[in-house]
Amino acid sequence: MKTNLEIEYKALLNEQEYNKVLSHFNPTIRINQTNHYYQSYNVFNKKIAARIRQINDTFELTFKIRQTKGKLEVNFDVPSNSVEHFNLPEVQTFLKEHHFYQAWNYIGELHTLRYVIQDTYGELCIDHNTYLDREDYELEYEVNTDYNPLAFSRFVEILNLFSIKNEKAKAKFHRFILAKSDQDLYIDN
């Protein structure tokens, strides 16, 4: 099990803004990743989510726990995308410590083409996401573990460079769930 504190800022982009940012920075690091999403309920009957992220032949099971500042990511290396990995002893110990006892269900996947630029206070990630019948574009600023309060100012500076509004964007998982809910509404009718 590995943990890290995730502090990130993000903004949704339109396709034109995405292309401007991409051509301006001309990144050399390109990553194709797939987030496989799972959902369960805790003892308070509140929905809980997890993902297995696949990059090439590596897989990582991740749970995110809200903190005062950011989210604590709890990661487990797993050999594949499978709900069976939630039964691994190390994962079960973690789940029981956090009162997650229910079964986990696979709910879908989101694909990201990510370009990464190392920046002053972290990584600038330029993402093109596809999921269900949707696609979107996103700019994320993932702050280094040595958090610096100037990181947010740097993110705003980058947005201003391209005249992009600083409107808080929902996380990938939340956008996926909203799209899935819309899709399920049409399927049920």
Secondary structure in CASP SS format (residue, H / E / C, confidence):
PFRMAT SS
TARGET T0000
AUTHOR 0000-0000-0000
METHOD secondary structure of the structure
MODEL  1
M C 1.00
K E 1.00
T E 1.00
N E 1.00
L E 1.00
E E 1.00
I C 1.00
E E 1.00
Y E 1.00
K E 1.00
A E 1.00
L E 1.00
L E 1.00
N C 1.00
E H 1.00
Q H 1.00
E H 1.00
Y H 1.00
N H 1.00
K H 1.00
V H 1.00
L H 1.00
S H 1.00
H H 1.00
F H 1.00
N C 1.00
P C 1.00
T C 1.00
I E 1.00
R E 1.00
I E 1.00
N E 1.00
Q E 1.00
T E 1.00
N E 1.00
H E 1.00
Y E 1.00
Y E 1.00
Q E 1.00
S E 1.00
Y E 1.00
N C 1.00
V C 1.00
F C 1.00
N C 1.00
K C 1.00
K E 1.00
I E 1.00
A E 1.00
A E 1.00
R E 1.00
I E 1.00
R E 1.00
Q E 1.00
I E 1.00
N C 1.00
D C 1.00
T E 1.00
F E 1.00
E E 1.00
L E 1.00
T E 1.00
F E 1.00
K E 1.00
I E 1.00
R E 1.00
Q C 1.00
T C 1.00
K C 1.00
G C 1.00
K E 1.00
L E 1.00
E E 1.00
V E 1.00
N E 1.00
F E 1.00
D E 1.00
V E 1.00
P C 1.00
S C 1.00
N C 1.00
S C 1.00
V H 1.00
E H 1.00
H H 1.00
F H 1.00
N H 1.00
L C 1.00
P H 1.00
E H 1.00
V H 1.00
Q H 1.00
T H 1.00
F H 1.00
L H 1.00
K H 1.00
E H 1.00
H C 1.00
H C 1.00
F C 1.00
Y C 1.00
Q C 1.00
A C 1.00
W C 1.00
N E 1.00
Y E 1.00
I E 1.00
G E 1.00
E E 1.00
L E 1.00
H E 1.00
T E 1.00
L E 1.00
R E 1.00
Y E 1.00
V E 1.00
I E 1.00
Q E 1.00
D E 1.00
T C 1.00
Y C 1.00
G E 1.00
E E 1.00
L E 1.00
C E 1.00
I E 1.00
D E 1.00
H E 1.00
N E 1.00
T E 1.00
Y E 1.00
L C 1.00
D C 1.00
R E 1.00
E E 1.00
D E 1.00
Y E 1.00
E E 1.00
L E 1.00
E E 1.00
Y E 1.00
E E 1.00
V E 1.00
N C 1.00
T C 1.00
D C 1.00
Y C 1.00
N C 1.00
P C 1.00
L H 1.00
A H 1.00
F H 1.00
S H 1.00
R H 1.00
F H 1.00
V H 1.00
E H 1.00
I H 1.00
L H 1.00
N H 1.00
L H 1.00
F C 1.00
S C 1.00
I C 1.00
K C 1.00
N C 1.00
E C 1.00
K C 1.00
A C 1.00
K C 1.00
A C 1.00
K H 1.00
F H 1.00
H H 1.00
R H 1.00
F H 1.00
I H 1.00
L H 1.00
A H 1.00
K H 1.00
S H 1.00
D H 1.00
Q H 1.00
D H 1.00
L H 1.00
Y H 1.00
I H 1.00
D H 1.00
N C 1.00
END
